[in-house]
């Protein structure tokens, strides 16, 4: 939902999730809504140079997700 909100505001959005099911759903929704959202399966603990991270994970259920590094802004 956050990715699509940003795309509606005119941003070109790259969305990452560890779940292939969630990524497939987001990409289908992007095509249907004609918004600039590209979702990929990724482990963000290994990525560098991310400009914006929107964290919408339930922290009680994500203890094993690790940490995200090299961000210019984080929205939680």
N, C-alpha and C positions, 0 to 999 in steps of 0.2 A: 504494500500500500504506500509506503514512504517513497519508493522508487517512482511510482506512477504520479504521486503528488508533485515531486520535483520535475518530472517530465512535462506535466501539465503547465508548470511555471516556465517552460522553455529550455530546461537543461537536457543535455545529452547524458543519459544515465547508464552506467555500467553497474549491474547488480550482481553480487556474488552470494552463493549459498552452498553449503556443504551437501545439501539434498538435491539429487537429480530430479526428483519429482517436483519440488518447489521451483526449480529452474525451468523445467518444461512448462509448468503452469504459467509462470511469469512471461516466458517467451510467447506462448499462445495468446495471452492477454495483451501483450504489446502489439502483436500483429492485428488483433481484433480492434484495439483502441487507436491504432495508428500513432502511437506515441514512441518517442525515441528512448526505448529501454532495451538494453541487451543484457540478458542474464547468462551467467556462466557458473559451472560448478568449480569451486575453488576453496582452498584452505588459506584464509587471509593471514594466518600466522607466518606465511612464507613470502608474502608480497611486499614490495618496497615502493615508496613514492605515491601512496594513496593520498588524494587531495581531500576527500570528504568521506567520512564513515557515518552511516546512520545505523545505530545499533538498536534493533527492535527484538532482541532475544530475551526470553525470560531468564533472568540471571540465576534463579534458583535451579533451573534445569540445564544450565550451560557451564557448569564448573570445569568440564573437561575440554572446553573450546579453546583455551589458551588465550594469548594476548595479541592485540593488533598493534603493530609498530609503524613508524614513519607516516604519521597522519598530520595534516595541517589543521583539520577541524574534526571534531567528533560531536555528533548530535545524539543524545540518549533520551 
